[in-house]
Amino acid sequence: MFSLAVAFVLSLLPSCLGRTLYLAGDSTMASGGGGAGTDGWGQFVGQYLTIPISNKAVAGTSARSYTAEGLFTAIINEVVTGDFVVIEFGHNDGNSGAIDNGDEDAGGDSVTGTSTVVEPNGSTEVIHTFNFYVTNAVNSLKAKGAIPIVSSQTPDNIWTGNVLAAPSRFVPDAQEVAGNTSVTYIDHFDYVAQAYEAIGETTVNTFYPIDHLHTSPTGANVVAEAFIRGVLCSSSTLKGFVNSVGEAVPNGCL
């Protein structure tokens, strides 16, 4: 009887021990945000969860540069079975113009599409789509036994009347990647928009001390709350690790 009880307890260990939530993203998620009194939402989300956070977000990165700099690989090498990894990019993924900036992705939402860009030194490089880079990361993480979550980029503080301006193409691209790889999608853009529109533009403007992208710590916490609301409204097993404080974050399911 004792041995059966021990075996039962041991069988539960992978589900309750050793789990970490890794965050892969840009300055809107990263420690220190964009500088000058800003911070990323990844610094605040841990207070709503019962598992530790490893914030691997790096300011200025895109899905492409996060790949090229080996940052996805570092997470893939570190995760163990059962770890969660949130992937959220888009702010730096747009086209840079005639000379490549190291962040831009090829256009379109195909995983096979490519473009050739000119580097500052005059050489050329073949680049891939946002969907390609994120899909590769998701599949590599799944192969390690991790649980990827694809999250859409947060909104800029740009308003049209009483609502936030429409999202970039990288929001539907993120949703498409999640659907094609059968992982959870959190529409962080819309959950933040819901929160901001409930608060109102006048107050939300105070969340942006330097530009329309980077949040103050107060704003970053609102963005973190919106992510937790998205998790609670999803089918992700991460919601089983939301604590009582997280369960009380404002707003409802979209």
Contacts in CASP RR format, 6 or more apart in sequence:
PFRMAT RR
TARGET T0000
AUTHOR 0000-0000-0000
METHOD contacts of the structure
MODEL  1
MFSLAVAFVLSLLPSCLGRTLYLAGDSTMASGGGGAGTDGWGQFVGQYLT
IPISNKAVAGTSARSYTAEGLFTAIINEVVTGDFVVIEFGHNDGNSGAID
NGDEDAGGDSVTGTSTVVEPNGSTEVIHTFNFYVTNAVNSLKAKGAIPIV
SSQTPDNIWTGNVLAAPSRFVPDAQEVAGNTSVTYIDHFDYVAQAYEAIG
ETTVNTFYPIDHLHTSPTGANVVAEAFIRGVLCSSSTLKGFVNSVGEAVP
NGCL
14 81 0 8 1.000
14 82 0 8 1.000
18 80 0 8 1.000
18 82 0 8 1.000
18 83 0 8 1.000
19 51 0 8 1.000
19 82 0 8 1.000
19 83 0 8 1.000
19 84 0 8 1.000
19 241 0 8 1.000
20 51 0 8 1.000
20 52 0 8 1.000
20 53 0 8 1.000
20 54 0 8 1.000
20 79 0 8 1.000
20 83 0 8 1.000
20 84 0 8 1.000
21 45 0 8 1.000
21 46 0 8 1.000
21 49 0 8 1.000
21 51 0 8 1.000
21 52 0 8 1.000
21 53 0 8 1.000
21 54 0 8 1.000
21 83 0 8 1.000
21 84 0 8 1.000
21 85 0 8 1.000
21 86 0 8 1.000
21 238 0 8 1.000
21 241 0 8 1.000
22 53 0 8 1.000
22 54 0 8 1.000
22 56 0 8 1.000
22 75 0 8 1.000
22 78 0 8 1.000
22 79 0 8 1.000
22 83 0 8 1.000
22 84 0 8 1.000
22 85 0 8 1.000
22 86 0 8 1.000
22 146 0 8 1.000
23 29 0 8 1.000
23 42 0 8 1.000
23 45 0 8 1.000
23 53 0 8 1.000
23 54 0 8 1.000
23 55 0 8 1.000
23 56 0 8 1.000
23 57 0 8 1.000
23 85 0 8 1.000
23 86 0 8 1.000
23 88 0 8 1.000
24 56 0 8 1.000
24 57 0 8 1.000
24 66 0 8 1.000
24 71 0 8 1.000
24 72 0 8 1.000
24 75 0 8 1.000
24 85 0 8 1.000
24 86 0 8 1.000
24 87 0 8 1.000
24 88 0 8 1.000
24 89 0 8 1.000
24 137 0 8 1.000
25 56 0 8 1.000
25 57 0 8 1.000
25 58 0 8 1.000
25 61 0 8 1.000
25 66 0 8 1.000
25 87 0 8 1.000
25 88 0 8 1.000
25 89 0 8 1.000
26 57 0 8 1.000
26 58 0 8 1.000
26 59 0 8 1.000
26 60 0 8 1.000
26 61 0 8 1.000
26 62 0 8 1.000
26 88 0 8 1.000
26 89 0 8 1.000
26 90 0 8 1.000
26 91 0 8 1.000
26 92 0 8 1.000
27 33 0 8 1.000
27 34 0 8 1.000
27 38 0 8 1.000
27 40 0 8 1.000
27 57 0 8 1.000
27 59 0 8 1.000
27 60 0 8 1.000
27 91 0 8 1.000
27 213 0 8 1.000
27 214 0 8 1.000
28 40 0 8 1.000
28 41 0 8 1.000
28 88 0 8 1.000
28 91 0 8 1.000
28 153 0 8 1.000
28 154 0 8 1.000
28 213 0 8 1.000
28 214 0 8 1.000
28 215 0 8 1.000
28 223 0 8 1.000
29 40 0 8 1.000
29 41 0 8 1.000
29 42 0 8 1.000
29 55 0 8 1.000
29 57 0 8 1.000
29 88 0 8 1.000
30 40 0 8 1.000
30 42 0 8 1.000
30 55 0 8 1.000
30 57 0 8 1.000
30 58 0 8 1.000
30 59 0 8 1.000
31 39 0 8 1.000
31 40 0 8 1.000
31 42 0 8 1.000
31 43 0 8 1.000
31 55 0 8 1.000
31 57 0 8 1.000
32 38 0 8 1.000
32 39 0 8 1.000
32 40 0 8 1.000
32 43 0 8 1.000
32 59 0 8 1.000
33 39 0 8 1.000
33 40 0 8 1.000
33 59 0 8 1.000
33 214 0 8 1.000
33 215 0 8 1.000
33 220 0 8 1.000
34 59 0 8 1.000
34 210 0 8 1.000
34 214 0 8 1.000
35 210 0 8 1.000
35 214 0 8 1.000
36 209 0 8 1.000
36 210 0 8 1.000
37 209 0 8 1.000
37 210 0 8 1.000
37 216 0 8 1.000
37 217 0 8 1.000
38 209 0 8 1.000
38 210 0 8 1.000
38 214 0 8 1.000
38 215 0 8 1.000
38 216 0 8 1.000
38 217 0 8 1.000
38 220 0 8 1.000
39 215 0 8 1.000
39 216 0 8 1.000
39 217 0 8 1.000
39 220 0 8 1.000
40 57 0 8 1.000
40 214 0 8 1.000
40 215 0 8 1.000
40 220 0 8 1.000
40 223 0 8 1.000
41 154 0 8 1.000
41 215 0 8 1.000
41 220 0 8 1.000
41 221 0 8 1.000
41 223 0 8 1.000
41 224 0 8 1.000
41 227 0 8 1.000
42 53 0 8 1.000
42 55 0 8 1.000
42 57 0 8 1.000
42 220 0 8 1.000
42 224 0 8 1.000
43 55 0 8 1.000
43 217 0 8 1.000
43 220 0 8 1.000
44 217 0 8 1.000
44 220 0 8 1.000
44 221 0 8 1.000
44 223 0 8 1.000
44 224 0 8 1.000
45 53 0 8 1.000
45 224 0 8 1.000
45 227 0 8 1.000
45 228 0 8 1.000
46 53 0 8 1.000
46 224 0 8 1.000
47 224 0 8 1.000
47 245 0 8 1.000
48 224 0 8 1.000
48 225 0 8 1.000
48 228 0 8 1.000
48 242 0 8 1.000
48 243 0 8 1.000
48 245 0 8 1.000
48 246 0 8 1.000
48 249 0 8 1.000
49 228 0 8 1.000
49 238 0 8 1.000
49 241 0 8 1.000
49 242 0 8 1.000
49 243 0 8 1.000
49 246 0 8 1.000
50 241 0 8 1.000
50 242 0 8 1.000
50 243 0 8 1.000
51 84 0 8 1.000
51 241 0 8 1.000
54 78 0 8 1.000
56 71 0 8 1.000
56 74 0 8 1.000
56 75 0 8 1.000
58 66 0 8 1.000
58 69 0 8 1.000
58 71 0 8 1.000
60 92 0 8 1.000
60 103 0 8 1.000
61 69 0 8 1.000
61 71 0 8 1.000
61 89 0 8 1.000
61 92 0 8 1.000
61 103 0 8 1.000
62 89 0 8 1.000
62 90 0 8 1.000
62 91 0 8 1.000
62 92 0 8 1.000
62 93 0 8 1.000
62 94 0 8 1.000
62 102 0 8 1.000
62 103 0 8 1.000
62 104 0 8 1.000
62 105 0 8 1.000
62 130 0 8 1.000
63 87 0 8 1.000
63 89 0 8 1.000
63 90 0 8 1.000
63 93 0 8 1.000
63 105 0 8 1.000
63 130 0 8 1.000
63 133 0 8 1.000
63 134 0 8 1.000
63 137 0 8 1.000
64 93 0 8 1.000
64 102 0 8 1.000
64 103 0 8 1.000
64 104 0 8 1.000
64 105 0 8 1.000
64 127 0 8 1.000
64 128 0 8 1.000
64 130 0 8 1.000
64 133 0 8 1.000
65 92 0 8 1.000
65 102 0 8 1.000
65 103 0 8 1.000
66 72 0 8 1.000
66 89 0 8 1.000
66 133 0 8 1.000
67 133 0 8 1.000
67 136 0 8 1.000
67 137 0 8 1.000
68 102 0 8 1.000
72 136 0 8 1.000
72 137 0 8 1.000
72 140 0 8 1.000
75 85 0 8 1.000
75 141 0 8 1.000
76 137 0 8 1.000
76 140 0 8 1.000
76 141 0 8 1.000
76 144 0 8 1.000
76 146 0 8 1.000
79 85 0 8 1.000
79 141 0 8 1.000
79 144 0 8 1.000
79 145 0 8 1.000
79 146 0 8 1.000
80 144 0 8 1.000
80 145 0 8 1.000
80 146 0 8 1.000
81 144 0 8 1.000
81 145 0 8 1.000
81 146 0 8 1.000
82 145 0 8 1.000
82 146 0 8 1.000
82 147 0 8 1.000
83 145 0 8 1.000
83 146 0 8 1.000
83 147 0 8 1.000
84 146 0 8 1.000
84 147 0 8 1.000
84 148 0 8 1.000
84 149 0 8 1.000
84 236 0 8 1.000
84 238 0 8 1.000
85 141 0 8 1.000
85 146 0 8 1.000
85 147 0 8 1.000
85 148 0 8 1.000
85 149 0 8 1.000
86 148 0 8 1.000
86 149 0 8 1.000
86 151 0 8 1.000
86 186 0 8 1.000
86 227 0 8 1.000
87 134 0 8 1.000
87 137 0 8 1.000
87 138 0 8 1.000
87 148 0 8 1.000
87 149 0 8 1.000
87 150 0 8 1.000
87 151 0 8 1.000
88 150 0 8 1.000
88 151 0 8 1.000
88 152 0 8 1.000
88 153 0 8 1.000
88 154 0 8 1.000
88 174 0 8 1.000
88 188 0 8 1.000
89 130 0 8 1.000
89 134 0 8 1.000
89 153 0 8 1.000
89 170 0 8 1.000
89 174 0 8 1.000
90 130 0 8 1.000
90 153 0 8 1.000
90 168 0 8 1.000
90 170 0 8 1.000
90 174 0 8 1.000
91 153 0 8 1.000
91 154 0 8 1.000
91 156 0 8 1.000
91 213 0 8 1.000
92 103 0 8 1.000
93 103 0 8 1.000
93 104 0 8 1.000
93 105 0 8 1.000
93 130 0 8 1.000
93 170 0 8 1.000
94 103 0 8 1.000
94 104 0 8 1.000
94 105 0 8 1.000
94 168 0 8 1.000
94 170 0 8 1.000
95 104 0 8 1.000
95 107 0 8 1.000
96 102 0 8 1.000
96 103 0 8 1.000
96 104 0 8 1.000
96 117 0 8 1.000
97 104 0 8 1.000
98 118 0 8 1.000
99 118 0 8 1.000
99 119 0 8 1.000
99 120 0 8 1.000
100 117 0 8 1.000
100 118 0 8 1.000
100 119 0 8 1.000
100 120 0 8 1.000
100 125 0 8 1.000
100 127 0 8 1.000
104 117 0 8 1.000
104 127 0 8 1.000
105 127 0 8 1.000
105 128 0 8 1.000
105 129 0 8 1.000
105 130 0 8 1.000
105 132 0 8 1.000
105 133 0 8 1.000
106 113 0 8 1.000
106 114 0 8 1.000
106 115 0 8 1.000
106 127 0 8 1.000
106 128 0 8 1.000
106 129 0 8 1.000
106 132 0 8 1.000
107 113 0 8 1.000
107 115 0 8 1.000
107 129 0 8 1.000
107 130 0 8 1.000
108 129 0 8 1.000
108 131 0 8 1.000
108 169 0 8 1.000
108 173 0 8 1.000
109 129 0 8 1.000
109 130 0 8 1.000
109 131 0 8 1.000
109 169 0 8 1.000
109 172 0 8 1.000
109 173 0 8 1.000
109 176 0 8 1.000
110 129 0 8 1.000
110 131 0 8 1.000
110 132 0 8 1.000
111 128 0 8 1.000
111 129 0 8 1.000
111 131 0 8 1.000
111 132 0 8 1.000
111 135 0 8 1.000
111 180 0 8 1.000
112 132 0 8 1.000
113 128 0 8 1.000
113 129 0 8 1.000
113 132 0 8 1.000
114 126 0 8 1.000
114 127 0 8 1.000
114 128 0 8 1.000
114 129 0 8 1.000
115 126 0 8 1.000
115 127 0 8 1.000
116 124 0 8 1.000
116 125 0 8 1.000
116 126 0 8 1.000
116 127 0 8 1.000
117 124 0 8 1.000
117 125 0 8 1.000
117 127 0 8 1.000
118 124 0 8 1.000
119 125 0 8 1.000
129 173 0 8 1.000
130 170 0 8 1.000
130 173 0 8 1.000
130 174 0 8 1.000
130 177 0 8 1.000
131 173 0 8 1.000
131 176 0 8 1.000
131 177 0 8 1.000
131 180 0 8 1.000
134 150 0 8 1.000
134 173 0 8 1.000
134 174 0 8 1.000
134 177 0 8 1.000
135 177 0 8 1.000
135 180 0 8 1.000
135 181 0 8 1.000
137 148 0 8 1.000
138 148 0 8 1.000
138 150 0 8 1.000
138 177 0 8 1.000
138 181 0 8 1.000
138 183 0 8 1.000
139 181 0 8 1.000
141 147 0 8 1.000
141 148 0 8 1.000
142 148 0 8 1.000
142 181 0 8 1.000
142 183 0 8 1.000
147 183 0 8 1.000
147 184 0 8 1.000
147 236 0 8 1.000
147 237 0 8 1.000
147 238 0 8 1.000
148 181 0 8 1.000
148 183 0 8 1.000
149 183 0 8 1.000
149 184 0 8 1.000
149 185 0 8 1.000
149 186 0 8 1.000
149 231 0 8 1.000
149 236 0 8 1.000
149 238 0 8 1.000
150 174 0 8 1.000
150 175 0 8 1.000
150 177 0 8 1.000
150 178 0 8 1.000
150 181 0 8 1.000
150 183 0 8 1.000
150 184 0 8 1.000
150 185 0 8 1.000
150 186 0 8 1.000
151 174 0 8 1.000
151 185 0 8 1.000
151 186 0 8 1.000
151 188 0 8 1.000
151 227 0 8 1.000
152 167 0 8 1.000
152 170 0 8 1.000
152 171 0 8 1.000
152 174 0 8 1.000
152 175 0 8 1.000
152 185 0 8 1.000
152 186 0 8 1.000
152 187 0 8 1.000
152 188 0 8 1.000
152 189 0 8 1.000
152 190 0 8 1.000
153 167 0 8 1.000
153 168 0 8 1.000
153 170 0 8 1.000
153 171 0 8 1.000
153 174 0 8 1.000
153 188 0 8 1.000
153 189 0 8 1.000
154 188 0 8 1.000
154 189 0 8 1.000
154 192 0 8 1.000
154 223 0 8 1.000
155 164 0 8 1.000
155 165 0 8 1.000
155 167 0 8 1.000
155 189 0 8 1.000
155 192 0 8 1.000
155 193 0 8 1.000
155 196 0 8 1.000
156 164 0 8 1.000
156 165 0 8 1.000
156 212 0 8 1.000
156 213 0 8 1.000
157 164 0 8 1.000
157 196 0 8 1.000
157 204 0 8 1.000
157 205 0 8 1.000
157 207 0 8 1.000
157 208 0 8 1.000
157 212 0 8 1.000
157 213 0 8 1.000
158 164 0 8 1.000
158 165 0 8 1.000
158 212 0 8 1.000
159 165 0 8 1.000
159 201 0 8 1.000
160 166 0 8 1.000
162 197 0 8 1.000
162 200 0 8 1.000
162 201 0 8 1.000
163 193 0 8 1.000
163 197 0 8 1.000
164 193 0 8 1.000
164 196 0 8 1.000
164 197 0 8 1.000
167 189 0 8 1.000
171 187 0 8 1.000
171 189 0 8 1.000
174 185 0 8 1.000
175 185 0 8 1.000
175 187 0 8 1.000
178 184 0 8 1.000
178 185 0 8 1.000
179 185 0 8 1.000
184 234 0 8 1.000
184 235 0 8 1.000
184 236 0 8 1.000
184 238 0 8 1.000
185 234 0 8 1.000
186 227 0 8 1.000
186 230 0 8 1.000
186 231 0 8 1.000
186 234 0 8 1.000
186 236 0 8 1.000
187 230 0 8 1.000
187 254 0 8 1.000
188 223 0 8 1.000
188 226 0 8 1.000
188 227 0 8 1.000
188 230 0 8 1.000
190 254 0 8 1.000
191 226 0 8 1.000
191 227 0 8 1.000
191 229 0 8 1.000
191 230 0 8 1.000
191 251 0 8 1.000
191 254 0 8 1.000
192 222 0 8 1.000
192 223 0 8 1.000
192 226 0 8 1.000
194 226 0 8 1.000
194 229 0 8 1.000
194 251 0 8 1.000
194 252 0 8 1.000
194 254 0 8 1.000
195 222 0 8 1.000
195 223 0 8 1.000
195 225 0 8 1.000
195 226 0 8 1.000
195 229 0 8 1.000
195 250 0 8 1.000
195 251 0 8 1.000
196 204 0 8 1.000
196 222 0 8 1.000
198 250 0 8 1.000
198 251 0 8 1.000
199 222 0 8 1.000
206 216 0 8 1.000
206 218 0 8 1.000
207 215 0 8 1.000
207 216 0 8 1.000
207 218 0 8 1.000
207 219 0 8 1.000
207 222 0 8 1.000
208 214 0 8 1.000
208 215 0 8 1.000
208 216 0 8 1.000
209 216 0 8 1.000
215 222 0 8 1.000
215 223 0 8 1.000
225 246 0 8 1.000
225 249 0 8 1.000
225 250 0 8 1.000
226 249 0 8 1.000
226 251 0 8 1.000
228 242 0 8 1.000
228 246 0 8 1.000
228 249 0 8 1.000
229 249 0 8 1.000
229 250 0 8 1.000
229 251 0 8 1.000
229 252 0 8 1.000
229 253 0 8 1.000
230 253 0 8 1.000
230 254 0 8 1.000
231 238 0 8 1.000
231 239 0 8 1.000
231 242 0 8 1.000
232 239 0 8 1.000
232 242 0 8 1.000
232 246 0 8 1.000
232 247 0 8 1.000
232 249 0 8 1.000
232 253 0 8 1.000
233 252 0 8 1.000
233 253 0 8 1.000
233 254 0 8 1.000
END
